Amino acid sequence: MADEPKYLYHYTTKKAKDEIAKQGHIRPSRNTWVDTRHGVGVYFTSRPPHCNDDTLLWNNYETVDGPCVKKVESYIRVPFDMVRGAVTKCPYDTRDVYVIQTTVNFALPSGTVCGDRAKFEN
């Protein structure tokens, strides 16, 4: 479809990105008090790594400071075509958020890229 993104991005710390790349999967977010507004699962956005930090932090965490700041250091880029049947764009949310609702680890599909973001000014 024309309005579907080409890629989805899972942002995280450099340390977590290295573990994800090594293990070949992303563990689902389970903390229903902090970061699972749309249920337990693996969260993504279509906002690319060249967005500034504040844009990503507000989109992903609804804050631009605090402990979440390091969670946009790195990214896991997944081709949308590889998750089309499993991912849902979160309804009733003004942010750009997608989720694969799962309680098990999400295996990285073919074409996944793990990388570190450059520092972009806000």
C-alpha positions in Angstrom: 0.0 0.0 0.0 1.1 3.5 -0.7 0.9 4.8 2.9 3.0 1.9 4.3 6.5 2.8 5.3 9.5 1.0 3.7 11.1 0.4 7.0 10.3 0.2 10.7 12.8 1.2 13.4 13.2 -0.1 16.9 15.3 2.3 18.9 17.5 1.3 21.8 20.8 1.8 23.6 24.1 0.8 21.9 24.5 -2.0 24.4 21.1 -3.4 23.8 21.6 -3.1 20.0 24.8 -5.1 20.2 22.9 -7.8 22.2 20.0 -7.9 19.7 22.4 -8.2 16.8 24.3 -11.0 18.6 21.2 -12.9 19.6 19.2 -12.3 16.5 16.0 -11.3 18.3 14.2 -8.4 20.1 12.6 -9.2 23.5 9.1 -7.8 23.9 8.4 -4.9 26.2 6.4 -6.2 29.1 6.3 -3.4 31.7 2.7 -2.4 31.6 3.3 0.6 33.9 6.0 2.2 31.7 6.2 1.4 28.0 3.4 -0.9 26.8 0.5 1.4 26.1 -0.7 -0.9 23.3 0.0 -4.2 25.0 3.0 -6.4 25.5 5.0 -6.6 22.4 7.8 -5.3 20.2 7.5 -1.6 19.4 8.6 0.3 16.3 8.2 3.6 14.5 8.7 4.6 10.9 10.6 7.7 11.9 14.1 7.3 10.5 17.5 7.7 12.3 18.2 11.1 10.9 15.3 12.6 13.0 16.6 14.7 15.9 16.7 13.2 19.3 13.7 15.2 20.7 11.5 14.0 17.8 12.3 10.4 18.5 12.1 10.7 22.2 8.7 12.4 22.2 7.4 10.0 19.6 8.6 6.9 21.4 8.4 7.9 25.1 6.4 11.2 25.3 9.4 12.8 27.0 12.7 14.4 25.9 14.8 13.9 29.0 15.4 11.4 31.8 16.5 7.8 31.5 15.0 7.4 28.0 17.6 9.6 26.4 20.0 6.7 25.8 17.2 4.7 24.2 17.7 6.4 20.9 21.4 5.9 20.5 21.0 3.0 18.1 18.4 1.3 16.0 17.2 -1.9 14.4 15.8 -1.3 10.9 13.3 -3.9 9.8 11.8 -4.0 6.2 8.1 -3.4 6.5 7.4 -6.1 3.9 8.9 -8.7 6.3 6.5 -7.9 9.1 3.4 -6.6 7.3 1.2 -9.5 8.5 2.3 -9.2 12.1 2.6 -5.5 12.8 -0.2 -3.0 13.6 -0.1 0.7 13.5 -1.4 1.8 16.9 -4.8 3.3 16.6 -6.0 6.3 18.6 -2.4 7.5 19.0 -1.1 10.7 17.5 2.4 9.4 17.6 4.0 7.2 14.9 3.9 3.9 16.7 3.7 0.3 15.5 3.6 -2.9 17.5 3.9 -6.6 17.0 1.9 -7.9 19.9 3.8 -10.9 21.2 5.0 -12.4 24.5 7.9 -14.3 22.8 11.1 -13.0 21.3 10.8 -11.4 17.8 13.3 -13.1 15.5 15.0 -10.5 13.2 13.8 -11.0 9.6 16.0 -11.1 6.5 17.1 -7.6 5.5 17.4 -6.3 9.1 20.1 -3.7 9.7 21.5 -2.8 13.1 23.2 0.6 13.4 24.2 3.5 15.6 22.7 7.0 15.1 24.8 10.0 14.5 24.1 12.8 17.0 21.5 15.2 15.5 20.9 18.6 17.0 17.4 19.4 18.3 
